[in-house]
Each structure stands twice: as structure tokens, then as C-alpha cells.
Amino acid sequence: MANGYSRSPVLLKGALIRFDAPLIIPIPNIIIFQYNPETVSRTLTPYAPPSADAGAGNGTSSSGSGDSTARAQPFDPVESFSLRLVLDASDALEKPEFHPVAFVSGVADRIAALEMLLYPITEGVELLFNVSASLGAGGASISAGGAAGSPVPPRTVPVTLFIWGPGRIVPVRLTSFTVEEQAFSPLLYPTRAVVSAGFTVLTPSAFERLGEDGAPVLLKPSEAFAVGAYKFTMVQKQILATANLANSVESIINMLPL
């Protein structure tokens, strides 16, 4: 939106990208933030080594290894963050011919897209199987056949990327979700809502798994892309941390009695 200043920078919008798994080429469902949240609260939780009391209780001695245990960090710290998103269909309702979905359902489509990040993926084959099972004779014979066959792999939530500018593109899992619907259409679809969401950043180890033969399973395209995005963000973080050395040198020079 123009603000009267020709040289004002264009503000990027945050987004969530959901990758669905059924196809070889993942199809992204992009959820662009209508308004960027005013604040993003982040928390990094480091690895907590076993306490000395726990080691004594197990009959192990902590002498000689206390220093290394205190500094142990076998994996990246767990990063989580929370934010509030405001969804408003007022502008879209002023021009319904250009926004037919908003005219009918308000912001319900955007709320539903966010909610689906919490649900396990239902692939096309699985959906057809569920339909055929419901049409079977009570589903008993189908359940028995499924039990005798190969084990059903655990269902998973879709691969989701959180994009907050080029400096933060990370795979995440939605861990908390609260919606406050504040205004409604005549059909009782929400036209204004505030979503409070919490996320946990997924490290590359979250996508690693072993096959029946014990060998690593090849990552799906969406998973490989998510791992690459995490590594790209970590490289940027390391570069920025190194760039801070210039500030340290300047601070030391200013401290010298010259």
C-alpha cells in the first residue's frame, strides 16, 4: 500500500508454506501473513545434561567428567517461537467481485489452512482406502487383512516452512493454536480473527529415518528442501555471528587509553 513516500522500502511479508506429500513434485500451499505480527517471541532451550545426583543414584561417578558434561551439547538447541496473526476480510469485502472466497467465507479459508498444519497428511490412496473400507461389510475383514499385511507407517504432519525474510527460513511444526473470532458474516463465517500460534523449529534429525534393512531412507523432495532451508539459515546465523567481531574490535579500541 502506498504511503506517500516514493523512497520508502517495500516491507516483506512473513509466510508459512505447507508441502503436501502425495505427488513426486510437492505442491506448496502458501499462507502469506496479511499483516506481519508486531512481535515474535523466540526461545532457545539448550541440552540439559544429567545431574550429578542422577549419576550417583545409578552408581556412576561424575568425577573427572564434570566439565565435559557441563558443556555437552550433542545436538542443536531446541528453538521455539510464538506470534499473533490478525486476519481481516474488511478490505476484500469492499470488492467482492475480486475476492469471491472472502465474500462467501470471510477469513475461514485462512484459518482452515492454518489449522490443517496440525492434522496428519491424508494421501489420495489412503483417502480412497478409507472410503472403500467404509463401504465394506463393517470393515472387519479389511481391518484383519491390514493387520496381516505390512505394518502401516506412522502418519505425519505436512512439511511446513516458516519464512521471515531471507534471513530466517526454517522447517517448523505447529505446537499451539488458538483462534479468537471477533466478527462474523450473515452466514456466521468469521470476517475478523486473531490467531495465536506457537512453533518448534525442526532440525535435520527430525527428517532422518531408517528403513526395514536399517539403511537410511532417502528424503522426499519436500523434506530435502526443508533440511536445505535449515542449513541455509544456520550458515547465515554463523556469518552474522562472525561479522560481530568487527563490533568487538571497535569496542576494544575504544577501551584503550589512547
C-alpha positions as CSV (number, residue, x, y, z in Angstrom):
1,M,0.0,0.0,0.0
2,A,1.4,3.4,-0.9
3,N,2.2,5.7,1.9
4,G,3.1,8.9,0.1
5,Y,6.9,8.4,0.2
6,S,8.4,7.2,-3.1
7,R,11.6,6.0,-1.4
8,S,10.0,4.1,1.4
9,P,11.2,0.4,1.4
10,V,8.9,-2.4,0.5
11,L,8.2,-4.4,3.6
12,L,8.3,-8.2,3.0
13,K,5.5,-10.3,4.5
14,G,6.0,-13.4,6.5
15,A,4.5,-16.6,5.3
16,L,4.0,-20.3,6.1
17,I,4.5,-22.8,3.3
18,R,2.9,-26.3,3.6
19,F,4.2,-29.0,1.3
20,D,1.8,-31.9,0.6
21,A,3.3,-35.3,0.1
22,P,1.3,-37.4,-2.3
23,L,3.0,-36.2,-5.5
24,I,6.6,-36.5,-6.6
25,I,6.8,-32.8,-7.0
26,P,5.5,-31.2,-3.8
27,I,2.7,-28.7,-4.2
28,P,3.1,-25.8,-1.8
29,N,0.1,-24.2,0.0
30,I,1.4,-20.7,0.7
31,I,-0.2,-18.8,3.7
32,I,1.0,-15.2,3.4
33,F,0.5,-13.1,6.5
34,Q,-2.0,-10.4,5.8
35,Y,-0.3,-8.3,8.5
36,N,3.1,-9.1,9.9
37,P,3.0,-9.8,13.6
38,E,4.2,-6.9,15.8
39,T,6.4,-9.2,17.9
40,V,7.9,-12.7,17.5
41,S,8.9,-14.2,20.8
42,R,11.7,-16.8,20.4
43,T,13.1,-19.3,23.0
44,L,16.2,-21.5,22.6
45,T,16.4,-24.4,25.0
46,P,19.9,-26.0,25.3
47,Y,20.6,-29.6,26.1
48,A,20.2,-30.4,29.8
49,P,22.9,-32.9,30.9
50,P,22.0,-35.5,33.6
51,S,22.5,-34.1,37.1
52,A,25.3,-35.3,39.4
53,D,22.6,-36.7,41.7
54,A,21.2,-38.8,38.9
55,G,24.7,-40.2,38.1
56,A,25.3,-41.0,41.8
57,G,22.0,-42.8,42.0
58,N,23.0,-45.0,39.1
59,G,26.2,-45.9,40.7
60,T,28.3,-43.8,38.3
61,S,30.9,-41.2,39.4
62,S,30.9,-37.8,37.9
63,S,34.5,-37.1,38.9
64,G,36.8,-36.4,36.0
65,S,33.9,-35.8,33.6
66,G,32.1,-32.9,35.2
67,D,33.5,-30.3,32.9
68,S,32.7,-32.1,29.7
69,T,29.2,-33.0,30.9
70,A,28.5,-29.4,31.8
71,R,29.5,-28.3,28.3
72,A,27.8,-31.2,26.5
73,Q,25.6,-30.2,23.5
74,P,25.1,-33.3,21.4
75,F,22.6,-31.6,19.1
76,D,21.3,-28.2,18.2
77,P,19.3,-26.4,20.9
78,V,15.5,-26.6,20.6
79,E,14.2,-23.4,19.2
80,S,10.5,-22.4,19.6
81,F,8.7,-19.2,18.9
82,S,5.2,-17.7,19.1
83,L,3.3,-14.9,17.3
84,R,-0.1,-13.4,16.8
85,L,-1.7,-13.1,13.4
86,V,-4.5,-10.7,12.6
87,L,-6.9,-11.8,9.9
88,D,-9.4,-9.3,8.5
89,A,-11.6,-9.6,5.4
90,S,-12.9,-6.0,5.5
91,D,-10.8,-4.8,2.6
92,A,-11.7,-7.8,0.5
93,L,-15.5,-7.5,1.2
94,E,-15.4,-4.0,-0.3
95,K,-14.6,-5.6,-3.7
96,P,-16.4,-8.9,-3.6
97,E,-16.0,-9.4,-7.4
98,F,-12.3,-9.7,-6.9
99,H,-12.4,-11.7,-3.7
100,P,-15.2,-14.3,-4.1
101,V,-13.8,-16.6,-1.5
102,A,-13.6,-13.9,1.1
103,F,-17.1,-12.7,0.2
104,V,-18.5,-16.2,1.0
105,S,-16.4,-17.4,3.8
106,G,-14.6,-14.3,5.2
107,V,-11.3,-15.4,6.7
108,A,-12.4,-19.0,7.3
109,D,-10.2,-20.3,4.5
110,R,-7.1,-18.8,6.0
111,I,-8.0,-20.2,9.4
112,A,-8.6,-23.6,7.9
113,A,-5.2,-23.5,6.1
114,L,-3.5,-22.8,9.4
115,E,-5.5,-25.5,11.2
116,M,-4.6,-28.1,8.7
117,L,-0.9,-27.8,9.7
118,L,-1.9,-29.7,12.8
119,Y,-3.5,-32.6,11.0
120,P,-1.7,-35.7,9.6
121,I,-1.4,-35.9,5.8
122,T,-4.2,-37.9,4.1
123,E,-2.9,-39.0,0.7
124,G,-5.1,-39.8,-2.2
125,V,-4.6,-43.5,-2.0
126,E,-5.3,-43.5,1.8
127,L,-8.4,-41.5,1.2
128,L,-9.8,-44.0,-1.3
129,F,-8.9,-46.8,1.0
130,N,-10.9,-45.2,3.8
131,V,-13.9,-44.7,1.5
132,S,-13.8,-48.3,0.3
133,A,-13.4,-49.5,3.9
134,S,-16.4,-47.6,5.0
135,L,-18.4,-49.3,2.2
136,G,-17.2,-52.8,3.2
137,A,-19.0,-55.2,5.4
138,G,-18.4,-53.4,8.7
139,G,-14.8,-53.0,7.9
140,A,-13.9,-56.1,9.9
141,S,-12.4,-58.1,7.1
142,I,-10.4,-55.1,5.8
143,S,-9.0,-54.5,9.3
144,A,-8.0,-58.1,9.6
145,G,-6.3,-58.1,6.2
146,G,-4.4,-54.9,7.1
147,A,-3.2,-56.4,10.3
148,A,-1.9,-59.5,8.5
149,G,0.0,-57.4,5.9
150,S,2.8,-55.0,6.2
151,P,2.7,-52.5,9.1
152,V,1.1,-49.2,8.3
153,P,3.7,-46.4,8.5
154,P,3.0,-43.7,11.1
155,R,1.1,-40.7,9.8
156,T,2.9,-37.4,9.9
157,V,2.0,-33.7,9.7
158,P,2.9,-31.9,6.5
159,V,6.4,-30.4,6.0
160,T,6.0,-26.7,6.8
161,L,8.4,-23.8,6.3
162,F,8.3,-20.6,8.3
163,I,9.6,-17.7,6.2
164,W,10.5,-14.5,7.9
165,G,12.5,-12.7,5.2
166,P,15.6,-14.2,3.6
167,G,17.4,-14.4,7.0
168,R,15.0,-17.0,8.5
169,I,13.6,-19.9,6.5
170,V,13.2,-22.9,8.7
171,P,11.1,-26.0,8.9
172,V,8.6,-25.9,11.8
173,R,5.9,-27.8,13.5
174,L,2.8,-26.0,14.8
175,T,2.6,-26.8,18.5
176,S,-0.1,-24.5,19.8
177,F,-3.0,-22.8,18.1
178,T,-5.7,-20.5,19.5
179,V,-8.3,-18.6,17.5
180,E,-10.3,-15.6,18.7
181,E,-13.1,-15.0,16.2
182,Q,-14.2,-11.4,16.6
183,A,-16.7,-10.6,13.8
184,F,-18.9,-12.7,11.6
185,S,-20.8,-12.6,8.3
186,P,-24.5,-13.2,8.0
187,L,-23.7,-16.8,7.4
188,L,-21.6,-16.8,10.6
189,Y,-18.3,-17.2,8.8
190,P,-15.6,-15.2,10.7
191,T,-14.7,-12.0,9.0
192,R,-12.1,-11.0,11.6
193,A,-10.0,-13.2,13.8
194,V,-6.8,-13.2,15.8
195,V,-4.7,-16.3,15.8
196,S,-2.1,-17.1,18.5
197,A,0.3,-19.8,17.3
198,G,3.4,-21.5,18.7
199,F,6.0,-23.3,16.6
200,T,9.0,-25.5,17.2
201,V,11.9,-25.4,14.7
202,L,12.7,-28.9,13.2
203,T,16.3,-29.8,12.9
204,P,17.6,-32.1,10.1
205,S,17.4,-35.1,12.6
206,A,13.6,-34.8,12.6
207,F,13.6,-35.9,8.9
208,E,16.0,-38.8,9.3
209,R,14.6,-42.3,9.4
210,L,15.8,-45.9,8.8
211,G,14.2,-48.5,6.5
212,E,13.5,-52.1,7.4
213,D,17.0,-53.1,6.5
214,G,18.4,-50.4,8.8
215,A,19.7,-48.2,6.0
216,P,18.8,-44.5,5.9
217,V,15.7,-43.8,3.9
218,L,16.0,-41.3,1.0
219,L,14.4,-38.0,1.9
220,K,11.3,-36.8,0.0
221,P,11.8,-33.7,-2.1
222,S,9.9,-31.5,0.4
223,E,12.0,-33.0,3.3
224,A,15.3,-32.4,1.4
225,F,14.2,-28.8,0.7
226,A,13.3,-28.3,4.4
227,V,16.7,-29.6,5.5
228,G,18.4,-27.3,3.0
229,A,16.5,-24.3,4.2
230,Y,17.5,-25.0,7.8
231,K,21.2,-25.3,6.9
232,F,21.0,-22.1,4.8
233,T,19.6,-20.2,7.8
234,M,22.2,-21.7,10.1
235,V,25.0,-20.6,7.7
236,Q,23.6,-17.1,7.7
237,K,23.5,-17.1,11.5
238,Q,27.1,-18.2,11.7
239,I,28.2,-15.5,9.2
240,L,26.3,-12.8,11.2
241,A,28.0,-14.1,14.5
242,T,31.4,-13.8,12.8
243,A,30.5,-10.3,11.5
244,N,30.0,-9.2,15.1
245,L,33.8,-9.5,15.5
246,A,34.1,-6.1,13.9
247,N,32.0,-4.6,16.7
248,S,34.1,-6.4,19.2
249,V,37.3,-4.9,17.7
250,E,35.8,-1.4,17.7
251,S,34.8,-1.8,21.3
252,I,38.2,-2.9,22.4
253,I,39.9,0.0,20.5
254,N,37.5,2.5,22.3
255,M,38.5,1.0,25.6
256,L,42.2,1.6,25.1
257,P,43.7,4.7,26.7
258,L,44.8,6.4,23.5
